[in-house]
Amino acid sequence: MKTKPDDKVLELKKEVQESKATSKTDKKAEIKKSFTYKWENHRYLAVRASYQFFNAIWTVVMAIGMFLAWLIAVLAT
């Protein structure tokens, strides 16, 4: 069965509306970047270096915390 031209127009309109809806959410995501993203990709080297420094410290603190949580869980059983 052949589709009517009106059906094709309706399908195209739906596709356009969906693409507009997704593009609005994408634009909002692009506009509102997180503080850490801006910090990590800053144009000045000192700012990027401070991000790397604090990120390394945070990673070590989290690793120690996970080890202590694991140790407590093992000793508690």
PyMOL commands that set and color helices and strands:
alter all, ss='L'
color gray80, all
select helices_A, chain A and resi 5-31+35-40+45-76
alter helices_A, ss='H'
color red, helices_A
deselect
rebuild
show_as cartoon
